[in-house]
Amino acid sequence: MAQALRQVDEDGGGKLLDRLDSIELIGLISSPYEDPVALLCKRLGIDPPRKVNASMGGEMTMRLIHDAAIAIAKGEIGAAAIVGGSMLWWITLSHTISRYRHRIDLRTLAFVNRIAGLLLGSFGAILIAEVIWKGGSF
């Protein structure tokens, strides 16, 4: 994520990271870090006023983009960065499905749906167990 933001900064003339008022990182299943957005800011050498570790969710990316756009339109913030490793997965998955959908029959689609459901259910169970194990709340 740090490398991607540095590339965006470079593409924008090298002044974007310093102007960030908000950086929001969508929750990572694979992250063992207590505060991933703070670590990201440290790696980038920035300290924006608003730093958020956002929760995971199917619509979270769009919600964060929407909220940032409203805050920018109201003049509350000037620039925001919204990052998350899961975005690459969903973009890749969407692209792959759209590219090969004409080759997928209903039986294959049902199989893929069952596997995806099993994986998502497993991830959910792991996250619930982790919350319980750490003594947290939902």
C-alpha positions as CSV (number, residue, x, y, z in Angstrom):
1,M,0.0,0.0,0.0
2,A,2.8,2.4,0.8
3,Q,4.4,1.7,-2.6
4,A,1.1,2.3,-4.3
5,L,0.6,5.6,-2.5
6,R,4.1,6.7,-3.3
7,Q,3.5,5.9,-7.0
8,V,0.3,8.0,-6.9
9,D,2.2,10.8,-5.2
10,E,4.9,10.7,-7.9
11,D,2.4,10.6,-10.7
12,G,0.7,13.6,-9.2
13,G,3.9,15.7,-9.1
14,G,5.2,14.7,-5.6
15,K,2.9,16.9,-3.5
16,L,-0.1,14.7,-2.8
17,L,1.0,12.8,0.3
18,D,1.9,16.0,2.2
19,R,-1.6,17.4,1.5
20,L,-3.6,14.4,2.8
21,D,-6.1,15.3,5.4
22,S,-7.4,11.8,5.8
23,I,-6.1,8.3,5.2
24,E,-8.4,5.3,5.7
25,L,-7.3,1.7,5.5
26,I,-9.9,-1.0,4.9
27,G,-9.6,-3.8,7.4
28,L,-7.2,-6.6,6.5
29,I,-7.9,-10.3,7.3
30,S,-4.2,-11.0,7.0
31,S,-3.0,-8.1,9.1
32,P,-1.3,-9.0,12.4
33,Y,-0.9,-5.3,13.2
34,E,-2.7,-3.5,16.0
35,D,-2.9,-0.2,14.1
36,P,-2.1,-0.8,10.4
37,V,-3.0,2.8,9.3
38,A,-0.5,4.2,11.8
39,L,2.2,1.9,10.5
40,L,1.4,2.9,6.9
41,C,1.6,6.6,7.8
42,K,4.9,6.0,9.6
43,R,6.3,4.2,6.5
44,L,5.2,7.1,4.3
45,G,6.5,9.7,6.7
46,I,3.1,11.5,6.9
47,D,0.8,12.5,9.8
48,P,-2.6,13.4,8.4
49,P,-5.2,14.8,10.9
50,R,-7.6,11.9,10.3
51,K,-6.3,8.3,10.3
52,V,-8.9,5.5,10.2
53,N,-8.7,1.7,10.4
54,A,-12.1,1.0,8.7
55,S,-13.9,-2.2,9.2
56,M,-14.3,-4.9,6.6
57,G,-17.5,-5.1,4.6
58,G,-18.7,-5.6,1.1
59,E,-19.7,-2.0,0.6
60,M,-17.0,-0.4,2.7
61,T,-14.8,0.8,-0.2
62,M,-17.7,2.6,-1.8
63,R,-18.9,4.0,1.6
64,L,-15.5,5.5,2.3
65,I,-15.2,7.0,-1.2
66,H,-18.7,8.5,-0.8
67,D,-17.9,9.9,2.6
68,A,-14.6,11.4,1.4
69,A,-16.3,13.0,-1.6
70,I,-18.9,14.6,0.6
71,A,-16.2,15.9,3.0
72,I,-14.2,17.3,0.1
73,A,-17.3,18.9,-1.4
74,K,-18.2,20.5,2.0
75,G,-14.6,21.8,2.3
76,E,-14.0,19.8,5.4
77,I,-11.0,18.1,3.9
78,G,-8.8,18.8,0.9
79,A,-7.5,15.3,0.0
80,A,-8.1,11.7,1.2
81,A,-6.5,8.4,0.5
82,I,-8.5,5.2,0.8
83,V,-6.5,2.0,0.7
84,G,-6.9,-1.7,1.3
85,G,-5.4,-4.9,0.1
86,S,-8.7,-6.5,-0.6
87,M,-9.5,-4.1,-3.4
88,L,-6.9,-5.8,-5.6
89,W,-8.5,-9.2,-5.0
90,W,-12.0,-7.9,-5.9
91,I,-10.8,-6.0,-9.0
92,T,-8.9,-9.1,-10.2
93,L,-11.8,-11.4,-9.5
94,S,-14.3,-9.1,-11.3
95,H,-12.0,-8.7,-14.3
96,T,-11.4,-12.5,-14.5
97,I,-15.1,-13.3,-14.2
98,S,-16.1,-10.7,-16.8
99,R,-13.4,-12.0,-19.2
100,Y,-14.3,-15.7,-19.0
101,R,-18.0,-15.7,-18.1
102,H,-19.0,-17.0,-21.5
103,R,-16.9,-20.1,-20.8
104,I,-18.6,-20.9,-17.4
105,D,-21.6,-23.2,-17.4
106,L,-24.2,-23.3,-14.6
107,R,-22.7,-26.4,-13.0
108,T,-19.3,-24.8,-12.8
109,L,-20.8,-21.6,-11.4
110,A,-22.7,-23.5,-8.7
111,F,-19.4,-25.2,-7.7
112,V,-17.5,-21.9,-7.6
113,N,-20.4,-20.4,-5.5
114,R,-20.2,-23.3,-3.0
115,I,-16.4,-23.0,-2.6
116,A,-16.7,-19.2,-2.3
117,G,-19.4,-19.6,0.3
118,L,-17.4,-22.1,2.3
119,L,-14.3,-19.8,2.2
120,L,-16.3,-16.7,3.3
121,G,-18.1,-18.7,6.0
122,S,-14.7,-19.9,7.2
123,F,-13.2,-16.5,7.3
124,G,-16.2,-15.2,9.2
125,A,-15.9,-18.0,11.8
126,I,-12.2,-17.3,12.2
127,L,-12.9,-13.6,12.7
128,I,-15.6,-14.3,15.3
129,A,-13.3,-16.8,17.1
130,E,-10.6,-14.2,17.1
131,V,-12.9,-11.6,18.6
132,I,-14.0,-14.0,21.3
133,W,-10.5,-15.2,22.0
134,K,-9.2,-11.6,22.4
135,G,-12.2,-10.8,24.7
136,G,-13.6,-8.1,22.4
137,S,-17.1,-7.3,21.4
138,F,-18.8,-7.1,18.0
